[in-house]
């Protein structure tokens, strides 16, 4: 599951000054948005790499120290080392500190939401920090 959250400026001014509403998603009206990604497994890291390789500054945060260190060293399972290293060298910063997301323009939450026995989604990882 991936959620897109708006974080910057809502308390300061009206939403319409910062975004446009299009087909159910916020569009950031900045030329250089800073993007946060929570969860650096397959989905979150793929988003973080894609955005950073397209020139966006990205901060990726995960609670797993070993996973974050694997990304920093280019050893994240399922991703080519040269792609990770190129992103880290350019625009991608990874961390275990949620405070690093404080100044993001948008934040994607890409954490595991397994299905419970009753068929509903388990969102407890969305609330961990």
C-alpha positions as CSV (number, residue, x, y, z in Angstrom):
1,X,0.0,0.0,0.0
2,X,1.3,3.5,-0.8
3,X,-0.3,6.6,0.7
4,X,0.5,10.1,-0.5
5,X,0.4,12.7,2.3
6,X,0.7,16.4,2.1
7,X,2.8,17.9,4.8
8,X,4.2,21.4,4.0
9,X,2.4,24.7,4.5
10,X,-1.2,23.6,5.4
11,X,-1.1,25.3,8.7
12,X,0.3,28.5,7.1
13,X,-2.0,29.1,4.2
14,X,-4.9,27.7,2.3
15,X,-4.4,24.4,0.4
16,X,-5.3,26.1,-2.9
17,X,-2.2,28.2,-2.8
18,X,0.1,25.2,-2.7
19,X,-1.7,22.5,-4.6
20,X,-4.1,21.7,-7.4
21,X,-6.6,18.9,-7.1
22,X,-6.6,16.5,-10.1
23,X,-8.2,13.1,-10.3
24,X,-8.0,12.5,-6.6
25,X,-4.3,13.4,-6.0
26,X,-2.4,16.5,-4.9
27,X,-0.1,18.1,-7.4
28,X,2.7,20.1,-5.8
29,X,3.1,23.6,-7.3
30,X,6.9,23.7,-6.8
31,X,9.6,23.1,-9.3
32,X,11.9,21.4,-6.8
33,X,9.7,19.4,-4.3
34,X,11.5,17.4,-1.6
35,X,9.9,13.9,-1.4
36,X,9.8,11.7,1.6
37,X,9.4,7.9,1.5
38,X,8.5,5.9,4.6
39,X,9.5,2.2,4.2
40,X,12.5,1.2,2.1
41,X,11.6,-2.4,1.1
42,X,10.6,-3.3,-2.5
43,X,7.9,-0.7,-3.1
44,X,9.3,2.2,-1.1
45,X,12.9,1.9,-2.3
46,X,11.7,1.6,-5.9
47,X,9.8,4.9,-5.5
48,X,12.8,6.5,-3.7
49,X,15.2,5.4,-6.4
50,X,12.9,6.4,-9.3
51,X,12.3,9.9,-7.9
52,X,15.9,10.5,-7.1
53,X,17.1,9.3,-10.5
54,X,14.8,11.8,-12.1
55,X,16.4,14.6,-10.2
56,X,14.1,15.0,-7.2
57,X,15.6,15.3,-3.7
58,X,14.4,12.3,-1.7
59,X,14.6,11.3,2.0
60,X,13.9,7.6,2.6
61,X,13.1,6.5,6.2
62,X,12.8,3.0,7.6
63,X,12.7,1.6,11.2
64,X,15.1,-1.2,10.1
65,X,18.7,-0.1,10.8
66,X,20.1,-3.0,8.8
67,X,17.9,-2.3,5.9
68,X,18.9,1.4,5.8
69,X,22.6,0.4,6.1
70,X,22.1,-2.0,3.2
71,X,20.7,0.8,1.0
72,X,23.6,3.1,2.0
73,X,26.1,0.4,1.0
74,X,24.3,-0.5,-2.2
75,X,23.4,-4.0,-1.0
76,X,19.6,-3.8,-0.9
77,X,18.2,-7.1,-2.1
78,X,16.6,-7.0,-5.5
79,X,18.1,-3.7,-6.7
80,X,21.3,-3.2,-8.7
81,X,24.2,-1.8,-6.7
82,X,25.0,0.7,-9.5
83,X,21.5,2.1,-9.5
84,X,21.5,2.6,-5.7
85,X,24.9,4.1,-5.6
86,X,24.0,6.5,-8.4
87,X,20.9,7.6,-6.5
88,X,22.8,7.9,-3.2
89,X,25.5,10.0,-4.9
90,X,23.0,12.4,-6.3
91,X,19.7,13.0,-4.5
92,X,18.8,10.1,-2.2
93,X,19.4,10.3,1.6
94,X,18.3,7.4,3.8
95,X,17.8,7.4,7.5
96,X,16.0,5.8,10.5
97,X,15.1,9.2,11.9
98,X,11.5,10.3,11.2
99,X,12.5,13.8,12.1
100,X,14.3,13.9,8.7
101,X,10.8,14.0,7.1
102,X,9.9,17.3,8.8
103,X,10.4,19.6,5.8
104,X,9.1,17.3,3.0
105,X,6.7,18.6,0.5
106,X,5.1,15.2,0.1
107,X,5.5,11.9,1.9
108,X,4.8,8.4,0.4
109,X,4.1,5.7,3.0
110,X,5.0,2.3,1.6
111,X,5.0,-0.1,4.4
112,X,3.8,-3.7,4.6
113,X,0.0,-3.9,5.4
114,X,-0.7,-7.7,5.6
115,X,-4.1,-9.1,5.4
116,X,-5.7,-10.2,8.8
117,X,-7.5,-13.5,9.0
118,X,-10.8,-11.7,8.7
119,X,-9.7,-10.2,5.4
120,X,-9.1,-6.6,6.6
121,X,-5.8,-4.9,6.3
122,X,-3.4,-4.6,9.3
123,X,-2.3,-1.0,9.4
124,X,-0.2,-1.2,12.6
125,X,3.1,-0.5,10.7
126,X,1.6,2.8,9.4
127,X,1.6,4.0,13.0
128,X,5.0,2.8,14.2
129,X,7.8,5.3,14.6
